[in-house]
Amino acid sequence: MSRRSQRNHTAAFKAKVALAAVKRDRTLAQLAEQFDVHPNQIAS
């Protein structure tokens, strides 16, 4: 099992994910898959 190294996300990426989450047209799981992040990173 390979482990992914820690990634630093830019402010622009975080804003894009946050705006997508605020729209509420997709579930957290769908957004997490789309942006390749863990769902807890979007929910918190």
N, C-alpha and C positions, 0 to 999 in steps of 0.2 A: 504494500500500500504506500503510495507516494503522498507526501505532505506538501501542500501548497505553501509557498513562502508568504510572509505577511505583505500585504499590498497597501500602499498609501493612495487614497483617492483624492482627486483634485476637487476644489470647491465647485467647479462647474459640473462635474459628475454628480456630486452630492446634491446639488440644486436640481439637476435633471431627474434624479431618482425621487427626491422630495416632491417635486411638482407632479410626477406621475402617481405618487401615492396619494396626494391630496385630491386628485381627480376621482378616485375611487371607482374607476371603470374596470379595474382588474383586481384580483386577489393578491395578497402579499406573496403567496407562492408563485404566482405568475410573474409578478414584478421581479422577484428574486431570481427566477430563472432567466428572465430577459436581460437583467443587468449583471448576472453572474455574481451575486452576493448572497449571503445567508439571510433568510427572512427576518431574523432578529435584528439585523443591522438596519432594516427598513422600519421596523415597528418601534424601535427605541428612539 
